[in-house]
Amino acid sequence: MHLKKILPILIACLSFTFLLKAQVTTSSISGIVKNSAGNALAGATITATHVPTGTVYTAVARTGGRFDINNMNAGGPYTIVASFVGFESDSKSNLSLTLGETQSLSFVLLR
């Protein structure tokens, strides 16, 4: 008698675990922006451009100069530019992103 009540619950629980297996289809970049003295530049703008499609991703560095850009298309090439008012921009080109991984970058902006 209890088996008739428990069986549907057991089947539902086992089915639910299969639904939890999601696939990652994007990549990310993260990093830090500093000046030549090694001080973090909170508020710096980071722009990532996917060259083949022209898709642009942007972020603003937070406290400590750290930034993250998530949900980017895997592959590349990408051109990443960090800029801040009163400083020269720093860029990195021909970057390719690996599916499901976060690439770490550092930028040093000069006056």
Sequence and secondary structure as in RCSB ss.txt:
>XXXX:A:sequence
MHLKKILPILIACLSFTFLLKAQVTTSSISGIVKNSAGNALAGATITATHVPTGTVYTAVARTGGRFDINNMNAG
GPYTIVASFVGFESDSKSNLSLTLGETQSLSFVLLR
>XXXX:A:secstr
 HHHHHHHHHHHHHHHHHHT      EEEEEEEEETTS B TT EEEEEETTTTEEEEEE  GGGEEEEEEE SE
EEEEEEEE TTS  EEEEEEEE TT EEEEEEEE  
